[in-house]
Amino acid sequence: MSTTTEPSATLLEEVALIACGRREGKTRPCRSCAGKAPDLWTIASSGARDAVAEAICGGHGGACQDCRAKAEIISTAVGVPCTA
């Protein structure tokens, strides 16, 4: 269940900022998270929330709770229902 439209630059920056840890006063993601944003978008578009969390966390066979929460927010932004 993937989307066929490409995300806007604004949406990719939002995905990157979420992955980086959006908080008050932080307006831009780090370079690493900005670079991951297109891949995070693609994974989230497939509905694989756990894979998004793992990609944010570093892909070492699991994800921490913070990265799982970020993945859920990204998945909501993408607008695709997520599965495991």
C-alpha positions as CSV (number, residue, x, y, z in Angstrom):
1,M,0.0,0.0,0.0
2,S,2.4,2.7,-1.2
3,T,1.7,6.2,-2.4
4,T,2.6,7.2,-6.0
5,T,3.1,10.9,-5.4
6,E,6.5,12.3,-4.4
7,P,6.6,14.2,-1.1
8,S,7.2,17.9,-1.1
9,A,10.4,19.4,0.2
10,T,8.5,20.8,3.1
11,L,7.0,17.4,4.0
12,L,10.5,15.8,3.7
13,E,11.9,18.4,6.1
14,E,9.1,17.7,8.5
15,V,9.8,14.0,8.4
16,A,13.5,14.7,9.0
17,L,12.7,17.1,11.9
18,I,10.5,14.4,13.5
19,A,13.2,11.8,13.2
20,C,15.8,14.2,14.6
21,G,13.6,15.0,17.6
22,R,11.4,17.9,17.1
23,R,11.2,20.1,20.2
24,E,10.6,23.8,21.1
25,G,13.1,26.0,19.5
26,K,14.4,23.4,17.1
27,T,13.6,24.4,13.5
28,R,15.9,22.3,11.4
29,P,17.0,18.6,11.4
30,C,20.6,17.5,11.6
31,R,22.3,16.6,8.3
32,S,22.0,12.9,9.0
33,C,18.2,13.0,9.6
34,A,17.7,15.2,6.6
35,G,19.6,12.6,4.5
36,K,17.4,9.8,5.9
37,A,14.1,11.6,5.2
38,P,13.4,10.3,1.6
39,D,14.1,6.7,2.7
40,L,11.9,7.2,5.8
41,W,9.1,8.5,3.6
42,T,9.4,5.5,1.3
43,I,9.4,3.0,4.2
44,A,6.5,4.8,5.9
45,S,4.5,4.9,2.7
46,S,4.7,1.1,2.6
47,G,3.0,1.0,6.0
48,A,6.0,-0.6,7.8
49,R,6.1,1.4,11.0
50,D,8.5,-0.9,12.7
51,A,11.0,-0.6,9.8
52,V,10.7,3.2,10.0
53,A,11.5,3.0,13.8
54,E,14.5,0.8,13.1
55,A,15.8,3.1,10.4
56,I,15.6,6.1,12.7
57,C,17.2,4.2,15.5
58,G,20.1,3.0,13.4
59,G,18.9,-0.4,12.1
60,H,20.6,-2.6,14.6
61,G,17.8,-5.2,14.8
62,G,15.4,-3.2,16.9
63,A,14.3,0.3,17.9
64,C,14.0,2.2,21.2
65,Q,10.7,3.5,22.5
66,D,11.5,7.1,21.4
67,C,12.2,6.0,17.8
68,R,9.0,3.9,17.8
69,A,7.1,7.1,18.8
70,K,8.8,9.1,16.1
71,A,7.9,6.4,13.5
72,E,4.2,6.6,14.5
73,I,4.2,10.4,14.0
74,I,5.9,10.1,10.6
75,S,3.5,7.4,9.6
76,T,0.6,9.7,10.5
77,A,2.2,12.5,8.5
78,V,2.5,10.2,5.5
79,G,-1.1,9.2,5.8
80,V,-0.7,5.5,5.4
81,P,-2.1,3.0,7.9
82,C,0.9,1.1,9.4
83,T,1.5,-2.5,10.0
84,A,4.3,-4.4,11.5
